[in-house]
Amino acid sequence: MPDGDAEAYVAPAPGGRPAPGVLFVIDAIGLRPRIEEMADRIASWGFTVLAPNVFFREGTASEVAPQGDLREPGAREAFMGEAMGRVQRLTTDLLARDLPAYLAALRALPEVAGEGVGVTGYCMGARIAIRAAGLDPAVVAVGGWHGGGLVTDGPDSPHLALATARASFAFGHASNDGSMPPEAVAALGAALDEAGLSAVNEVFPGPHGYSMADTSMYDEESAERHFESLRALLTSTLAR
């Protein structure tokens, strides 16, 4: 990376043959066993997945990961108080430095084949995934899951990056998520339409963080629905 070394988890496609690459952008909780499980599942569909520790400036993956069980009452909320500071310090300017390096590292893996890549992002990772598509036209597929703050009034709002994107998108917003209310979902849909992008822009039942089985926010129905939507997106864009 331009500013140091970043750990990453790599999940190769089955069979040992090179496969299309997917960048997995983690949530605020960090690179941990649940992320590895999800990356393995995506890889089993025929993709090579790279999941970097985007908080590498803050410490190693083990240093920033939670030490307790975030399924216990109040544990996730307590941890997020610390985690949100890391999220806020990962600025748009830093991401503009980091994302090209992550995408270059993904393409350089001997397990990756093809020019186009996909990106899937969770919570704050959904914002980063959109920015990746805006920066690099080789990003041909983007999934964003229970993302917050995808549409803001700021000059660096993530949705503004759609104007330079060339990817197909699939979003699965959480129905109980104050960081992505219905009017923001509608504004995101309008931005996708204005940019002429192919997109699915859905709302899934459940709370912010529904895909993370190691936290109290997990919702199995919506988590499985997200996997189905992501698989359809990646298969239709990368595997054809």
Buried (B, 14 or more C-beta within 10 A) or exposed (E): BEEEEBEBBBBBBEEEEBBBBBBBBBBBBBBBEBBBEBBEBBBEBBBBBBBBBBBBBBEBBEEBBBEEEBBEEEBBEEBBEEBEEBBEEBEBEBBEEBBBBBBEBBBEBEBBBBEBBBBBBBBBBBBBBBBBBBBBEBBBBBBBBBBBBBBBEEEEBBBBBBEEBBBBBBBBBBBEBEBBEEEBBEBBBEBBEEBEBEBBBBBBEBBBBBBBBBBBBBBEEBBEBBBEBBBEBBBEBBBE
